[in-house]
């Protein structure tokens, strides 16, 4: 069951990428409604995950994955420049996110303490 809570954080981060892209590229009522829906879904999943996982770790993982995903999406779909330093820093960020998840003790994952 615990993996499902981490799955919620991952899916929330995917929706974070979508709404961040939407904030920049929305140009119609439907695009803005999609952006708003992505915000609601993203935060709902993150908040429900914090009921069973440490708040600080969830937030750090959520923001780290969202940041990395947004940068990668910008490079892949919007032609933003990629250079070795940017890629290296994203990998370091992801290593930190993975590290936070790995060092979170199982006992802390049962409560909402951070």
N, C-alpha and C positions, 0 to 999 in steps of 0.2 A: 504493500500500500504506500510505503514511503516514496518509492520511485515515482508514483503517480503525482505526488506533490512537486517533485523536481520537474516532472513533465509539464506541470502547470506553469512553472517558472519559465521553462523553455518556450512553450507556446505563447506565453505572455510577451516574451522578448520578440518573438516573430511578429506579433501584432504591434509591438512598439515600433519595429522597423517600418511596418506599413503606415502607421499614423504619422511618423516623422516624415516619411516620403510624401504622404498626403498633405502635410502642412505646407510643403514647398510647391507641390505640383497640382493641387486641387484647383480646378478652374470652372466647376459647375456645382449646382446644388447637390447632385448625386455623389460627386466626388467628395464634397464636404460632409455629406451624411455618412459616407463610407469611412472617412477619416474619424468622425465622431464615434462611429460604432467601434472602430479599431481601438480608440482610446478607452472606451468603456470596457470592452472585452479584455484588453491588456491589463488594466488596473484591477478589474474584478478577479482575474486569474491570479495576479500577484498577491492581492490582499487575501484571497482564500488560501493560498499556499502558506502565508505567514501564520495561519492558525495552527499549523503543524510543524513549521520549520522556523529557525531563528530569523527574526526580522532583519537584522543587519546583514546576514549572509544572503538572504533572499534578495534584498534590495541591491546589494553589490553584484550578485550574479545577474539579476535582471538588467541592470544598467550596463554592465560589462558586455553581456551578449547583445543587447540592443545597440550599443555603440559600435561594436565590431560588425554586426549585421548591417547597420546603416552605412558604414564606411565601405564594406564590400559591395553592397547594393549600388552605392554611388559609382564605384569603379566599374562594376559589371554592366549596369543598365543605363547609367547616365554619363558615361565617358569621363568621369573625374580622373585626374591624374593619379597614377600609382607609381610609387618609387620604392626601392628596397627598404628605406628607413620606415616608411609608413607601414609596409607589410610586416616588418620586424616588430614594430610597436604594437600592431594588432595581435600578433602572435604572443607577445609578452602579456598583453591584456588578457587574452584567452587563457594563457597559462595561469595567471593569477585567479581567474574565475574558477578554473578547474581545481586549482589548489585550495581555494576556499571551500568548495564543495567536499573535497577529499578530507580536509582536516576538521570538518564539522562533526563533532562526536554524535554517535547514535542517540545518546541520552538527550542531547540538546535538540535533536530533531523532533522529539515527542512534544516539546513545549514551544511556546511562542517567545521564549526568552532569547535575547541576543547577546 
